[in-house]
Amino acid sequence: MVQGVQTWQQAILAHFTPKRERMLLVIDPDNLMRDDALLAEIQSRNYDVLELADEVTFRAAFERTYRSRWDEGEALHVVVVVHTTRMGGMSTSLTSGGERHIPYDLWKKSKRIELSVSALFPNLNAIVVSQLDNAYYADLYPAHRQLVERGEMLRLERQTVEFILRVVFGLDPLGAGDPARWVEFLIHKHYSAREIPPALETYIAERLLPGVAGAGLRPEFLNHAEPFYAWLGEQWAAYVDLTGLASPSGLDLGDLRLRPLLAHLFAERLVTRVPAPSEPLPEERAWMSIGLQPAAGSTTSRTLRDDERQRLVYALRGRLERFQAMDETTLPSGKTDVRDWLDLAVQWAEAIYQANSLSQADYEQVQSDLAAARLSLDAHFWGFVQARYSAVHYYQDNKGPISVAGVNRWLYEQVEPRERLALICFDGLALDQWFLLRDHLHQVLPGLAFHENRTYAMAPTITSVSRQALFAGRPPTAFAETLMRTDQDARHWEAYWINHDVPPKRVAYVSAKVTGQGFDEIDAATSGKNCRLGVLVNLFDDVMHAVKGMTPEADKRVYYAALRAYLEDGCLEELFATLLERNYRVFIAADHGNIAGRGNGATPARALVETYARRVAIYDQDALAQEYAEEHSLHRFRTKALPPDVYPVYPSGVEMFASEDVTMISHGGLSLEELVVPFVEVARGS
């Protein structure tokens, strides 16, 4: 136990000071290093982090980036992390001498640090704690320190389970607890896909949930999300009917612990919205608008009655006002903000989609609120980007890939080798436009099911950087020689799967258009023995750069109109129908999003600026980047995922490098709309 520390991350960080060795080898069988706060702090101490996932990929990066530069005398410090999870077939088991199967030079020439749950929580049952998602350690660690101070040992399985229930989940093993706390617990479990130890699940199902059966909570809800969400939808309908009064069962869905969680569920359609009441909600109940819809249903309907339209506008304005009012007490912060920002991005994207789908008259009622909410939200998001974004390439959780560079790895771990896999990248598909695409696919292919997630694009959010990272399954440092090219995706995609033991003849990559161009190649590939198919669909980015005649007030409305026309005239349904009929697991991804921006009058000199990347200027010298940023009050931000001679400069807010009279949809920057993109599995409905 390290004295004087307050968090479990600080206990681990104590191993990283003083900074003497140029290489630290971290043996991490319990995946403690897969934590965004810990990784961000290690990076802030000027360490690079390199994971030993498979030796071929590792060795290429290590020799190029570190050994060669050490030989030239550079003082680089690197942390090499070894996990004992699935690692492309490379064993990390203990040898008879206690050493793991790790490259000899790493084992002998580095300082070794061994991390484990048993060392971090010595007074608890290590098996139970190791099965608990480390997102919960923030609450468990200080409570465990009190055990240590008292000299109290709780190493029996049941003792540890009851201790975790009390200090982590606020569930009293001796009492049923309040229904809202149980609903919060179940939402976190299912929505966040966090690991709960089997022993804890058994204890809850057998001893605790029967005690709240009177509120309608059933043991089956613990392991099955669908009946739980259906029940929650019924409770919400009753709650709205009672205008915010707690149901007879005692469940109050207005509990402050539940409101932000319900917002996520409604935005992703996991819980069904209900028609809005005929009368406007009182001000103290305005938060309920997130779960309301007009009686006619769709926000894009052109046949809504006037009263339904006004209720929709009223509800949307309420949501936008809450985005404007968000502050440090309501925004993601602390131990979970990497995933929480991804979740908040869904709510924001849905609000953008609803606003830009309104009639012109209705849109004018919300336009100023939309613009104000965007500026407020992105100002807070910029703080997160500076503090934590650099860790997204290394961090992962159970719900899905955290960055596009981790998509291939996640697919490798989740899709069986015998299954057929198709990854469809819609170039430039922002999260708000996913709602537009989702509605279109529902119309042309009724019965589809969407398992929705989202991930971070690579910064800068230009095609050559982020799309290469997606198809390569690696950060930009791995393809420095092609960083500014957009013609290498096929090579990267094929190389990744061949390196993961897929025969070359079973890997294919096709570029297609919504008009059907390229579909013949897809048909030919999927008719054979292909099992790993990469598809690029050029639609959203192409339309983005073709849209002209925008005004600053229009936001994305002109863009949406053009997209709807292309989708209606296209034949995307053929692509998805073919893949699903041929038993592919189909995933949708994007390389970057987009934002409606306006020119700031600056035209970067001596900068390498991609033709349409109006939201970033990329210099090859740090001094030039710093000079230009200071001259025009711009942001400088770079991650260690970028090659050493790449120095991006970003405009603030919604500004872009163009004449002051220019307004357009563009990308390249660090806004929430550009940096968070969809990652969705498409399947046949049950």
Secondary structure as GFF3:
##gff-version 3
##sequence-region A 1 686
A	DSSP	alpha_helix	8	13	.	.	.	ID=ss1
A	DSSP	three_ten_helix	14	16	.	.	.	ID=ss2
A	DSSP	beta_strand	23	28	.	.	.	ID=ss3
A	DSSP	alpha_helix	36	44	.	.	.	ID=ss4
A	DSSP	beta_strand	48	51	.	.	.	ID=ss5
A	DSSP	alpha_helix	55	62	.	.	.	ID=ss6
A	DSSP	pi_helix	63	67	.	.	.	ID=ss7
A	DSSP	alpha_helix	68	71	.	.	.	ID=ss8
A	DSSP	beta_strand	78	83	.	.	.	ID=ss9
A	DSSP	alpha_helix	104	109	.	.	.	ID=ss10
A	DSSP	beta_strand	111	114	.	.	.	ID=ss11
A	DSSP	alpha_helix	117	120	.	.	.	ID=ss12
A	DSSP	alpha_helix	126	130	.	.	.	ID=ss13
A	DSSP	three_ten_helix	134	136	.	.	.	ID=ss14
A	DSSP	alpha_helix	137	150	.	.	.	ID=ss15
A	DSSP	alpha_helix	157	167	.	.	.	ID=ss16
A	DSSP	alpha_helix	179	191	.	.	.	ID=ss17
A	DSSP	alpha_helix	198	203	.	.	.	ID=ss18
A	DSSP	pi_helix	204	208	.	.	.	ID=ss19
A	DSSP	three_ten_helix	209	215	.	.	.	ID=ss20
A	DSSP	three_ten_helix	219	222	.	.	.	ID=ss21
A	DSSP	alpha_helix	225	241	.	.	.	ID=ss22
A	DSSP	alpha_helix	259	267	.	.	.	ID=ss23
A	DSSP	beta_strand	274	275	.	.	.	ID=ss24
A	DSSP	three_ten_helix	283	291	.	.	.	ID=ss25
A	DSSP	beta_strand	292	293	.	.	.	ID=ss26
A	DSSP	alpha_helix	306	325	.	.	.	ID=ss27
A	DSSP	three_ten_helix	334	336	.	.	.	ID=ss28
A	DSSP	alpha_helix	337	356	.	.	.	ID=ss29
A	DSSP	alpha_helix	360	388	.	.	.	ID=ss30
A	DSSP	three_ten_helix	389	391	.	.	.	ID=ss31
A	DSSP	three_ten_helix	404	406	.	.	.	ID=ss32
A	DSSP	alpha_helix	407	414	.	.	.	ID=ss33
A	DSSP	beta_strand	420	426	.	.	.	ID=ss34
A	DSSP	alpha_helix	431	444	.	.	.	ID=ss35
A	DSSP	beta_strand	448	456	.	.	.	ID=ss36
A	DSSP	alpha_helix	463	472	.	.	.	ID=ss37
A	DSSP	three_ten_helix	476	482	.	.	.	ID=ss38
A	DSSP	alpha_helix	489	499	.	.	.	ID=ss39
A	DSSP	three_ten_helix	504	506	.	.	.	ID=ss40
A	DSSP	beta_strand	507	513	.	.	.	ID=ss41
A	DSSP	alpha_helix	519	527	.	.	.	ID=ss42
A	DSSP	beta_strand	532	538	.	.	.	ID=ss43
A	DSSP	alpha_helix	540	546	.	.	.	ID=ss44
A	DSSP	three_ten_helix	552	554	.	.	.	ID=ss45
A	DSSP	alpha_helix	557	569	.	.	.	ID=ss46
A	DSSP	alpha_helix	572	581	.	.	.	ID=ss47
A	DSSP	beta_strand	584	589	.	.	.	ID=ss48
A	DSSP	beta_strand	595	599	.	.	.	ID=ss49
A	DSSP	beta_strand	617	619	.	.	.	ID=ss50
A	DSSP	alpha_helix	622	632	.	.	.	ID=ss51
A	DSSP	beta_strand	635	636	.	.	.	ID=ss52
A	DSSP	beta_strand	647	650	.	.	.	ID=ss53
A	DSSP	beta_strand	655	656	.	.	.	ID=ss54
A	DSSP	beta_strand	663	666	.	.	.	ID=ss55
A	DSSP	alpha_helix	672	675	.	.	.	ID=ss56
A	DSSP	beta_strand	676	684	.	.	.	ID=ss57
###
